[in-house]
């Protein structure tokens, strides 16, 4: 049977009793496959034998043949993948991974596997999960209170779940020039928004001998455009459109999913060429002008030193991007991590002396999707930046070695993979495109 088509199944009344066949029951059907006598399907199966393959408690089954809210479905993540919409998202993720893998292969990137347990907080934000073991807990319980400080850690010192693979990718890139990975990352932030998870997947890439930020932005643009083209050439695109056309009215009214037209605009924007690029300074000017004309437009007045709020990013993506993704570059140094290289000053001496060569990629509705930068590859300058950010002693001696013992200009980016799936599927909440979502106070199975 072809997935996505609707065929009629008929059965002989003697083959199954009414009680043995219910919604959710798996059956094996044997019969004749032929042209349908009806007008609503092309073929039908005239069943001569039907066998129930497994038991099903139809009355107690949480998945009933009726509309069920995403909030309810999030309480049963072990079952919700059986719904056609969620099963389609699983196939979309798989096809997207295949498309991205093919792209990086064609670009001569080496796929690598970076560690989940790490000794450092890459972003320096402190929102990390600390790794411990039952053995350590038992040791604490057996020791006297005054001896607790003497208890040995499993890895001798405190370790964390990674928040980014970037630092390790930089080490590997200096061996084979261009590397990428798709791996889980963890953030212990208390955000309870449709865009945040505590465990999520990041696609990250690093490449050496890069002197200009534009090279990295070109790579990101080509990567996403290539992935969308591959997906549109697969059955997934047609299945998504059919799903949108058959969406329950409740989902449309509650903005849980975007409709067919909005989804086509998203994919069309990603497939388009020449994505706009503006500097952070210009973004602030644009936002300031919009605010002066209509102060009620934003809840937060835009200021250079305060950074961009989500509402600011959403406005920029809509007003400047106009359907296409938008690159915002050269953010103030104070807003970004220690590892970013400074922007190149203008020759007339008026250049961005206190900005870093970085970018955020903003897409309509979802806002930030990708972040990247040139990395500070000079040893002394990196040390100064680490001291300025207060991370010089955070188990990063090995990272400094990458500059001491032979280094080259390099850069890279990180893409929120689950956010990308969310954007492509036209789903409003990232928790609904992850098979088993984890967020603050929620880890159900």
C-alpha positions as CSV (number, residue, x, y, z in Angstrom):
1,X,0.0,0.0,0.0
2,X,1.3,3.5,-0.8
3,X,1.6,5.8,2.1
4,X,-0.5,8.9,1.8
5,X,-3.3,7.3,-0.3
6,X,-6.6,6.3,1.1
7,X,-7.8,2.8,0.2
8,X,-10.9,1.0,1.3
9,X,-10.5,-2.2,3.3
10,X,-13.5,-4.6,3.5
11,X,-13.8,-7.8,5.4
12,X,-16.0,-10.8,5.6
13,X,-18.3,-10.7,8.6
14,X,-17.2,-14.2,9.8
15,X,-13.5,-13.3,9.8
16,X,-13.5,-11.1,12.9
17,X,-15.9,-10.4,15.6
18,X,-16.8,-6.8,16.3
19,X,-15.1,-6.9,19.7
20,X,-11.7,-8.2,18.4
21,X,-11.2,-5.4,15.9
22,X,-11.0,-1.9,17.3
23,X,-9.1,1.4,16.7
24,X,-5.4,0.8,17.1
25,X,-5.5,-2.9,16.6
26,X,-2.8,-4.4,14.4
27,X,-4.1,-6.9,11.9
28,X,-2.9,-9.1,9.0
29,X,-5.3,-9.0,6.1
30,X,-5.4,-11.5,3.2
31,X,-7.6,-11.0,0.1
32,X,-7.9,-9.7,-3.4
33,X,-6.5,-6.2,-4.3
34,X,-8.5,-4.7,-7.2
35,X,-10.2,-1.7,-8.6
36,X,-12.7,-0.1,-6.4
37,X,-16.4,0.0,-7.2
38,X,-16.7,3.2,-5.2
39,X,-15.8,6.7,-6.3
40,X,-13.7,7.9,-3.4
41,X,-10.7,5.6,-3.8
42,X,-8.9,3.9,-6.7
43,X,-8.5,0.5,-5.1
44,X,-9.9,-1.7,-2.4
45,X,-9.0,-4.9,-0.6
46,X,-11.7,-7.6,-0.5
47,X,-10.6,-9.4,2.7
48,X,-11.0,-13.2,2.9
49,X,-9.0,-13.6,6.1
50,X,-8.1,-11.3,8.9
51,X,-5.8,-12.1,11.8
52,X,-5.3,-10.0,14.9
53,X,-1.5,-9.6,15.5
54,X,-1.5,-8.1,19.0
55,X,-3.8,-7.1,21.8
56,X,-5.2,-3.6,22.2
57,X,-7.1,-2.2,25.1
58,X,-9.3,0.1,23.0
59,X,-11.3,1.6,25.8
60,X,-8.2,2.5,27.9
61,X,-6.0,3.6,24.9
62,X,-5.0,7.2,25.4
63,X,-5.0,7.6,21.6
64,X,-8.6,7.9,20.6
65,X,-10.0,8.5,17.1
66,X,-10.8,12.2,17.9
67,X,-9.1,15.5,18.2
68,X,-6.5,15.6,21.1
69,X,-4.5,18.6,22.1
70,X,-0.7,18.8,21.9
71,X,-0.7,19.4,25.6
72,X,-2.3,16.0,26.2
73,X,-0.1,14.3,23.6
74,X,3.0,15.6,25.4
75,X,2.0,13.5,28.4
76,X,2.2,10.3,26.4
77,X,5.3,10.7,24.2
78,X,5.8,6.9,24.1
79,X,2.5,6.6,22.1
80,X,2.0,9.9,20.2
81,X,4.4,9.0,17.4
82,X,1.8,6.6,16.2
83,X,-0.4,9.5,15.0
84,X,0.0,10.2,11.3
85,X,1.2,13.7,11.9
86,X,3.9,12.8,14.3
87,X,5.0,9.8,12.2
88,X,5.4,12.2,9.3
89,X,7.6,14.4,11.4
90,X,9.8,11.4,12.2
91,X,10.2,10.8,8.5
92,X,10.9,14.4,7.9
93,X,13.7,14.4,10.4
94,X,15.2,11.3,8.8
95,X,15.1,12.7,5.3
96,X,16.5,16.0,6.5
97,X,19.5,14.3,8.1
98,X,20.1,12.4,4.9
99,X,20.0,15.6,2.9
100,X,22.4,17.4,5.2
101,X,24.8,14.4,5.3
102,X,24.9,14.4,1.5
103,X,25.6,18.1,1.4
104,X,28.5,17.9,3.8
105,X,29.9,14.9,1.9
106,X,29.8,16.9,-1.3
107,X,31.6,19.8,0.4
108,X,34.4,17.4,1.7
109,X,33.5,17.8,5.4
110,X,34.4,15.0,7.7
111,X,31.6,13.9,10.0
112,X,32.8,13.5,13.6
113,X,31.4,12.5,17.0
114,X,32.1,14.8,19.8
115,X,31.8,14.1,23.6
116,X,28.6,14.6,25.6
117,X,30.5,14.8,28.9
118,X,32.9,17.7,29.0
119,X,35.1,19.7,31.4
120,X,34.0,23.2,30.3
121,X,31.0,25.4,29.7
122,X,31.6,26.5,26.1
123,X,29.2,29.5,26.3
124,X,30.2,30.6,29.8
125,X,26.6,31.1,30.8
126,X,26.6,28.6,33.6
127,X,23.4,26.9,32.4
128,X,24.9,23.4,32.5
129,X,24.0,20.0,34.0
130,X,26.6,18.5,36.3
131,X,27.5,14.9,35.9
132,X,27.6,12.7,39.0
133,X,27.2,9.0,39.8
134,X,25.5,6.8,42.3
135,X,28.9,5.8,43.6
136,X,29.7,9.4,44.4
137,X,26.3,9.8,46.2
138,X,27.0,6.6,48.3
139,X,30.4,8.0,49.2
140,X,28.9,11.2,50.4
141,X,26.3,9.4,52.5
142,X,29.0,7.2,54.2
143,X,31.3,10.1,54.9
144,X,31.0,12.5,57.8
145,X,29.7,16.0,57.0
146,X,33.1,17.6,57.5
147,X,34.6,15.1,55.0
148,X,32.2,15.8,52.1
149,X,34.7,18.1,50.4
150,X,37.1,15.1,50.3
151,X,34.8,12.9,48.3
152,X,36.3,12.1,44.9
153,X,34.3,12.9,41.7
154,X,33.9,10.1,39.2
155,X,36.2,11.9,36.8
156,X,38.3,13.4,39.5
157,X,36.9,16.9,38.9
158,X,33.4,18.3,38.2
159,X,32.2,17.5,34.6
160,X,29.1,18.7,32.7
161,X,26.8,17.7,29.9
162,X,27.9,19.6,26.8
163,X,26.2,22.8,25.8
164,X,28.0,22.8,22.4
165,X,30.4,20.7,20.4
166,X,32.2,23.7,19.0
167,X,35.4,23.6,21.1
168,X,36.0,20.0,20.3
169,X,35.2,20.5,16.7
170,X,37.9,23.2,16.5
171,X,40.4,20.6,17.8
172,X,39.4,18.1,15.1
173,X,39.2,20.7,12.3
174,X,42.9,21.5,12.7
175,X,43.6,17.8,11.8
176,X,41.3,17.4,8.7
177,X,40.4,21.1,7.9
178,X,36.6,20.7,7.7
179,X,34.4,18.9,10.2
180,X,30.7,18.7,11.2
181,X,28.6,16.8,13.7
182,X,24.9,16.3,14.7
183,X,24.8,15.6,18.4
184,X,22.7,16.1,21.5
185,X,23.4,19.2,23.7
186,X,22.0,20.2,27.0
187,X,21.0,23.5,28.6
188,X,19.8,23.8,32.2
189,X,18.0,27.0,31.6
190,X,14.5,27.6,33.1
191,X,13.0,28.9,29.9
192,X,9.5,27.7,29.3
193,X,8.9,28.9,25.8
194,X,7.8,27.1,22.6
195,X,11.4,27.5,21.3
196,X,13.4,25.9,24.2
197,X,14.3,22.4,25.4
198,X,16.7,21.1,28.0
199,X,17.9,18.4,25.6
200,X,18.1,19.1,21.9
201,X,20.2,18.4,18.8
202,X,22.7,20.8,17.3
203,X,24.3,20.6,13.9
204,X,27.7,22.2,14.1
205,X,30.5,22.7,11.7
206,X,34.0,24.2,11.7
207,X,36.4,24.9,8.9
208,X,40.0,26.1,8.7
209,X,41.7,28.7,6.5
210,X,38.7,31.0,6.7
211,X,39.4,34.7,6.7
212,X,36.0,36.2,6.0
213,X,32.7,35.8,7.8
214,X,30.9,35.8,4.4
215,X,32.4,32.4,3.7
216,X,30.6,30.9,6.7
217,X,27.3,32.6,5.8
218,X,27.6,31.3,2.3
219,X,28.1,27.8,3.6
220,X,25.0,28.1,5.8
221,X,22.9,29.5,3.0
222,X,24.0,26.8,0.5
223,X,23.4,24.1,3.1
224,X,19.8,25.0,3.9
225,X,19.0,25.7,0.3
226,X,20.4,22.3,-0.7
227,X,18.5,20.5,2.0
228,X,15.2,22.1,1.1
229,X,15.7,21.2,-2.6
230,X,16.4,17.6,-1.6
231,X,13.3,17.5,0.5
232,X,11.1,19.0,-2.1
233,X,12.3,16.3,-4.5
234,X,11.2,13.6,-2.1
235,X,7.7,12.4,-1.2
236,X,7.9,14.3,2.1
237,X,7.0,17.6,0.6
238,X,3.8,16.3,-0.9
239,X,2.9,14.5,2.4
240,X,3.4,17.7,4.3
241,X,1.1,19.6,2.1
242,X,-1.6,16.9,2.4
243,X,-1.2,17.0,6.1
244,X,-1.7,20.8,6.2
245,X,-4.8,20.5,4.0
246,X,-6.3,17.9,6.4
247,X,-5.4,19.8,9.6
248,X,-8.1,19.9,12.3
249,X,-9.8,23.3,12.6
250,X,-8.8,23.5,16.2
251,X,-5.1,23.5,15.3
252,X,-5.5,26.3,12.8
253,X,-7.5,28.5,15.2
254,X,-5.0,28.0,18.1
255,X,-1.9,28.6,15.9
256,X,-0.5,25.2,16.7
257,X,0.4,24.7,13.1
258,X,0.9,27.0,10.1
259,X,-1.3,26.5,7.1
260,X,-0.4,25.5,3.5
261,X,0.3,29.0,2.3
262,X,2.5,29.9,5.2
263,X,4.4,26.6,4.9
264,X,5.0,27.2,1.2
265,X,6.3,30.7,2.0
266,X,8.7,29.3,4.5
267,X,10.1,26.7,2.2
268,X,10.2,29.2,-0.7
269,X,12.2,31.7,1.5
270,X,14.8,29.0,2.3
271,X,15.0,28.0,-1.4
272,X,15.5,31.6,-2.5
273,X,18.9,33.1,-3.3
274,X,20.7,36.1,-2.0
275,X,19.5,36.2,1.6
276,X,19.8,39.8,3.0
277,X,22.7,40.6,5.4
278,X,22.7,43.6,7.8
279,X,25.0,44.6,10.7
280,X,23.8,44.7,14.3
281,X,24.3,48.5,14.3
282,X,22.0,48.9,11.2
283,X,19.5,46.6,12.9
284,X,19.3,48.8,15.9
285,X,18.8,51.9,13.7
286,X,16.0,50.1,11.8
287,X,14.4,49.1,15.1
288,X,14.8,52.6,16.5
289,X,13.1,54.1,13.5
290,X,10.2,51.7,13.8
291,X,9.9,52.4,17.5
292,X,9.9,56.2,17.0
293,X,7.1,55.9,14.5
294,X,5.0,53.5,16.7
295,X,6.2,53.1,20.3
296,X,3.4,50.5,20.9
297,X,5.1,48.2,18.3
298,X,7.6,46.9,20.9
299,X,7.3,46.0,24.6
300,X,11.0,46.8,24.9
301,X,12.6,49.9,23.4
302,X,15.6,48.8,21.3
303,X,19.0,50.0,22.6
304,X,22.4,49.1,21.3
305,X,23.7,47.8,24.6
306,X,20.7,45.7,25.5
307,X,20.7,43.2,22.6
308,X,17.9,42.0,20.5
309,X,14.7,40.8,22.1
310,X,12.6,38.1,20.4
311,X,10.1,40.7,19.2
312,X,12.9,42.7,17.7
313,X,14.2,39.6,15.8
314,X,10.7,38.8,14.6
315,X,10.3,42.4,13.3
316,X,13.6,42.3,11.5
317,X,12.9,38.9,9.9
318,X,9.6,40.1,8.6
319,X,10.5,43.7,7.6
320,X,14.0,43.1,6.2
321,X,14.0,39.4,5.3
322,X,10.5,39.6,3.7
323,X,10.2,35.9,3.6
324,X,13.9,35.1,3.2
325,X,16.1,34.3,6.2
326,X,18.1,37.3,7.4
327,X,21.8,37.4,8.6
328,X,22.5,39.9,11.3
329,X,26.3,40.4,11.8
330,X,28.9,42.0,14.0
331,X,27.3,42.1,17.4
332,X,28.9,44.0,20.3
333,X,31.8,42.1,22.0
334,X,30.1,42.3,25.4
335,X,27.1,40.3,24.1
336,X,29.0,37.3,22.7
337,X,31.3,34.5,24.1
338,X,35.1,34.7,24.5
339,X,36.1,32.7,21.5
340,X,34.8,35.1,18.8
341,X,37.3,37.1,16.8
342,X,37.0,40.8,16.6
343,X,35.5,42.4,13.5
344,X,38.0,43.9,11.1
345,X,38.2,47.7,11.6
346,X,37.4,50.0,8.7
347,X,40.5,51.5,7.0
348,X,39.4,55.0,7.8
349,X,39.6,54.3,11.5
350,X,35.8,54.5,12.1
351,X,35.2,50.8,11.9
352,X,33.6,48.5,14.5
353,X,36.4,48.3,17.0
354,X,34.2,46.8,19.7
355,X,32.3,44.2,17.8
356,X,33.0,40.6,16.9
357,X,32.9,38.8,13.5
358,X,29.7,36.8,14.1
359,X,26.2,36.4,12.8
360,X,22.8,35.2,13.8
361,X,20.5,33.8,11.1
362,X,16.9,34.9,11.7
363,X,13.9,33.3,10.1
364,X,10.3,34.5,10.1
365,X,8.2,33.5,13.1
366,X,10.9,31.3,14.7
367,X,13.6,34.0,14.9
368,X,17.2,32.7,15.6
369,X,18.0,29.5,13.8
370,X,21.8,29.6,13.3
371,X,24.7,31.3,15.0
372,X,28.3,31.5,13.8
373,X,31.5,33.4,13.9
374,X,35.2,33.6,13.1
375,X,37.1,32.2,16.0
376,X,40.0,34.0,17.7
377,X,43.0,32.0,16.5
378,X,45.7,34.1,18.1
379,X,47.1,32.8,21.4
380,X,47.6,36.1,23.3
381,X,44.4,37.7,22.1
382,X,42.4,34.6,23.1
383,X,43.9,34.7,26.6
384,X,43.0,38.3,26.9
385,X,39.4,37.7,25.8
386,X,39.1,34.7,28.3
387,X,40.4,36.9,31.1
388,X,37.9,39.7,30.1
389,X,35.0,37.2,30.2
390,X,36.2,35.6,33.4
391,X,36.7,32.1,32.0
392,X,40.5,31.8,31.9
393,X,40.6,29.2,34.6
394,X,37.6,27.1,33.5
395,X,39.5,23.9,32.5
396,X,40.2,25.4,29.1
397,X,44.0,24.9,29.1
398,X,43.6,22.4,26.3
399,X,41.6,24.9,24.2
400,X,44.5,27.4,24.6
401,X,46.9,24.7,23.4
402,X,45.1,24.7,20.0
403,X,46.5,28.2,19.5
404,X,49.9,27.7,21.1
405,X,50.9,24.6,19.0
406,X,50.0,25.6,15.5
407,X,46.8,27.4,14.5
408,X,45.1,28.9,11.5
409,X,42.2,31.3,10.9
410,X,39.0,29.4,11.2
411,X,35.3,29.7,11.9
412,X,32.1,27.8,12.1
413,X,28.4,27.8,13.1
414,X,25.8,25.9,15.1
415,X,22.3,25.2,13.9
416,X,19.4,24.3,16.2
417,X,18.3,21.1,14.4
418,X,15.0,20.7,16.2
419,X,14.1,24.3,15.5
420,X,14.8,23.6,11.8
421,X,12.5,20.6,11.8
422,X,9.9,22.8,13.6
423,X,10.2,25.5,10.9
424,X,10.0,23.0,8.0
425,X,7.1,21.1,9.5
426,X,5.1,24.2,10.2
427,X,4.8,23.3,13.9
428,X,4.6,26.1,16.4
429,X,6.2,24.3,19.4
430,X,9.5,22.6,19.3
431,X,8.3,20.1,21.9
432,X,6.0,18.7,19.2
433,X,8.8,17.7,16.8
434,X,11.0,15.9,19.3
435,X,10.1,12.3,20.0
436,X,10.8,12.5,23.7
437,X,11.0,16.2,24.7
438,X,12.7,17.3,28.0
439,X,12.2,20.7,29.5
440,X,12.2,22.2,32.9
441,X,10.3,19.9,35.3
442,X,9.3,17.5,32.5
443,X,11.0,14.3,31.6
444,X,8.1,11.8,31.3
445,X,9.8,8.6,29.9
